[in-house]
């Protein structure tokens, strides 16, 4: 089997890119607050603005990434206990309200009882299928491990729900740059085989701030699409 070079988009003008990154930075530096936690869909706010959801395995660094993205260290609670978040956490962005961030409960922790796993599946699938304002899901993957079988199951779930999603690698500072780029390219190739996946994979580090400006810009592009 031979490798095929896929056509790539022409590079963006540096000045246009700088403007996009700065515009996104300003949005996330403005008003941004926790609104509520919803154990069921009926507790969510009225779907009147675009929403961006964050999904990932437990301990993938979702809370840390949300804090880095928003520049607010205490916005999303971090925990050493896998599966602590079992509700949809909602954050308002902008004043007046511009869009919302939805922190979805983590998945894939082995100790979870079957009834909790079933409740997670029901909540998440109902949310994915039932929110017309959901613009994109950002699926977080640990850069040290790449896509594991449980992640591939989530990709299939997102494909089935016909929800646009983009893969974001976390903890990119934990491996060498060459390994990170190799993982990014491999995951990107895998993503392109899924109909609902965005073709570009972003690599980030919450600790170092790497990839965070680009992630903010990706969120804004999805919100305004």
C-alpha positions as CSV (number, residue, x, y, z in Angstrom):
1,X,0.0,0.0,0.0
2,X,1.5,3.4,-1.1
3,X,1.2,6.7,0.8
4,X,-0.9,9.3,-0.9
5,X,-0.1,13.0,-0.4
6,X,-3.4,14.7,0.3
7,X,-3.8,18.3,-1.1
8,X,-3.4,20.9,1.6
9,X,-4.8,24.4,1.8
10,X,-2.4,27.3,1.0
11,X,-0.8,28.9,4.1
12,X,-2.8,31.7,5.6
13,X,-1.4,35.2,5.3
14,X,0.6,35.9,8.5
15,X,-1.2,39.2,9.1
16,X,-4.6,37.7,8.7
17,X,-3.6,34.8,11.1
18,X,-2.4,37.3,13.7
19,X,-5.6,39.2,13.5
20,X,-7.7,36.0,14.0
21,X,-5.6,35.0,17.0
22,X,-5.9,38.4,18.6
23,X,-9.6,38.7,17.9
24,X,-10.2,35.3,19.6
25,X,-7.9,36.2,22.5
26,X,-10.0,39.3,23.1
27,X,-13.3,37.4,23.1
28,X,-12.0,34.9,25.7
29,X,-10.5,37.7,27.8
30,X,-13.9,39.3,28.1
31,X,-16.9,38.3,30.2
32,X,-17.0,34.5,30.7
33,X,-18.8,32.8,33.6
34,X,-20.0,29.4,34.8
35,X,-23.8,29.2,34.4
36,X,-25.0,25.8,35.7
37,X,-24.5,22.0,35.8
38,X,-27.2,20.0,34.1
39,X,-27.8,16.3,35.0
40,X,-30.4,16.0,32.2
41,X,-31.2,17.9,29.0
42,X,-34.3,19.6,30.5
43,X,-32.0,21.5,32.9
44,X,-30.0,23.1,30.1
45,X,-30.6,26.8,29.2
46,X,-32.7,27.7,26.2
47,X,-30.8,26.9,23.0
48,X,-30.6,30.5,21.7
49,X,-26.9,30.9,21.0
50,X,-24.2,28.7,19.4
51,X,-22.6,26.1,21.6
52,X,-19.2,24.4,21.5
53,X,-18.8,21.1,23.5
54,X,-15.7,19.5,25.0
55,X,-15.4,15.7,25.3
56,X,-12.6,13.4,26.3
57,X,-11.5,10.5,28.5
58,X,-11.3,11.0,32.2
59,X,-7.9,12.5,33.1
60,X,-7.3,13.7,29.5
61,X,-6.8,17.2,30.9
62,X,-10.2,18.6,29.9
63,X,-10.6,21.0,32.9
64,X,-7.0,22.2,32.6
65,X,-7.5,22.9,28.9
66,X,-10.7,24.8,29.5
67,X,-8.9,26.9,32.1
68,X,-6.0,27.6,29.7
69,X,-8.4,28.4,26.9
70,X,-10.3,30.9,29.0
71,X,-7.3,32.3,30.9
72,X,-9.1,31.5,34.2
73,X,-7.5,28.9,36.4
74,X,-10.5,28.3,38.6
75,X,-13.2,28.2,35.9
76,X,-13.3,24.4,35.5
77,X,-12.5,22.3,38.5
78,X,-9.7,19.8,38.1
79,X,-9.7,16.5,39.9
80,X,-7.4,13.5,40.4
81,X,-10.5,11.3,40.7
82,X,-11.5,9.9,37.2
83,X,-15.1,10.5,36.3
84,X,-15.9,13.2,38.8
85,X,-17.8,15.3,36.3
86,X,-21.1,13.5,35.5
87,X,-23.1,16.5,34.4
88,X,-23.1,18.9,31.5
89,X,-21.3,22.1,32.8
90,X,-22.3,25.2,31.0
91,X,-20.3,28.4,30.6
92,X,-21.5,31.7,29.1
93,X,-19.2,33.7,26.9
94,X,-19.7,37.4,26.2
95,X,-21.8,40.2,27.4
96,X,-24.3,40.4,25.8
97,X,-24.2,36.6,25.5
98,X,-22.3,35.5,22.4
99,X,-22.0,31.7,22.7
100,X,-21.7,28.9,25.3
101,X,-19.1,26.3,26.2
102,X,-20.3,22.9,27.3
103,X,-18.0,20.7,29.4
104,X,-19.3,17.1,28.8
105,X,-18.7,14.4,31.4
106,X,-15.5,12.3,30.9
107,X,-15.6,8.8,29.6
108,X,-13.6,5.6,29.7
109,X,-12.8,5.1,33.3
110,X,-12.7,1.4,34.1
111,X,-14.0,1.6,37.7
112,X,-17.4,3.1,36.6
113,X,-20.4,0.9,37.4
114,X,-22.4,-0.1,34.4
115,X,-25.4,2.0,35.4
116,X,-23.2,5.1,35.4
117,X,-21.8,4.3,32.0
118,X,-25.3,3.8,30.7
119,X,-26.4,7.1,32.2
120,X,-23.4,8.8,30.5
121,X,-24.2,7.3,27.1
122,X,-27.8,8.4,27.4
123,X,-27.0,11.9,28.5
124,X,-24.4,12.5,25.9
125,X,-26.2,11.0,23.0
126,X,-29.4,12.9,23.9
127,X,-27.4,16.1,24.1
128,X,-25.6,15.5,20.8
129,X,-28.8,14.7,19.0
130,X,-31.0,17.2,20.7
131,X,-29.1,20.5,20.6
132,X,-29.6,22.2,17.3
133,X,-27.3,25.1,18.3
134,X,-24.4,22.7,18.9
135,X,-21.8,23.9,16.4
136,X,-18.9,21.5,17.1
137,X,-17.6,19.0,19.6
138,X,-13.9,19.3,20.5
139,X,-12.7,15.8,21.2
140,X,-9.6,15.8,23.5
141,X,-7.1,13.0,23.1
142,X,-4.0,12.5,25.2
143,X,-1.0,13.1,22.9
144,X,1.0,10.4,24.7
145,X,-1.4,7.7,23.8
146,X,-3.2,8.7,20.6
147,X,-6.6,7.2,19.7
148,X,-7.5,4.3,21.9
149,X,-10.4,1.8,21.3
150,X,-12.7,3.8,23.6
151,X,-11.9,7.0,21.7
152,X,-12.7,5.2,18.4
153,X,-16.1,4.3,19.9
154,X,-16.7,7.9,20.6
155,X,-15.8,8.9,17.1
156,X,-18.4,6.4,15.8
157,X,-20.9,7.8,18.3
158,X,-20.3,11.4,17.0
159,X,-20.5,10.1,13.4
160,X,-23.8,8.5,14.2
161,X,-25.1,11.6,15.8
162,X,-24.0,13.6,12.7
163,X,-22.2,16.2,14.9
164,X,-19.2,18.0,13.5
165,X,-16.2,17.4,15.7
166,X,-12.5,18.3,15.8
167,X,-9.8,16.3,17.6
168,X,-7.5,18.2,19.9
169,X,-4.4,16.6,21.4
170,X,-3.7,17.5,25.0
171,X,-0.5,17.3,27.2
172,X,1.7,18.0,24.1
173,X,4.5,19.1,26.4
174,X,4.8,15.6,27.9
175,X,6.4,14.1,24.8
176,X,9.2,15.2,22.4
177,X,8.1,17.6,19.6
178,X,9.0,15.0,16.9
179,X,6.8,12.5,18.7
180,X,4.0,15.0,19.0
181,X,4.0,15.8,15.3
182,X,4.1,12.2,14.4
183,X,1.1,11.5,16.6
184,X,-0.8,14.5,15.2
185,X,-0.3,13.4,11.7
186,X,-1.3,9.8,12.5
187,X,-4.5,10.9,14.3
188,X,-5.2,13.4,11.5
189,X,-5.1,10.5,9.0
190,X,-7.5,8.5,11.2
191,X,-9.8,11.4,11.5
192,X,-10.1,11.8,7.8
193,X,-11.7,8.4,7.6
194,X,-14.7,9.6,9.7
195,X,-17.4,11.6,7.9
196,X,-18.2,14.0,10.8
197,X,-14.6,14.8,11.7
198,X,-12.9,18.1,11.0
199,X,-9.8,17.3,8.9
200,X,-7.3,19.3,11.0
201,X,-6.0,18.1,14.4
202,X,-4.7,20.6,16.9
203,X,-1.9,19.9,19.4
204,X,-2.0,21.8,22.7
205,X,-0.3,22.0,26.1
206,X,-2.3,23.6,28.9
207,X,0.9,24.0,31.0
208,X,3.0,25.7,28.3
209,X,0.1,27.5,26.6
210,X,1.1,25.9,23.3
211,X,-1.7,25.7,20.7
212,X,-4.1,27.6,22.9
213,X,-4.3,30.7,20.7
214,X,-5.0,28.4,17.7
215,X,-7.7,26.6,19.7
216,X,-9.4,29.8,20.6
217,X,-9.4,30.8,16.9
218,X,-10.8,27.4,16.0
219,X,-13.6,27.8,18.5
220,X,-14.5,31.2,17.0
221,X,-14.4,29.9,13.5
222,X,-16.9,27.1,14.5
223,X,-19.1,29.6,16.3
224,X,-19.4,31.9,13.3
225,X,-19.6,29.2,10.6
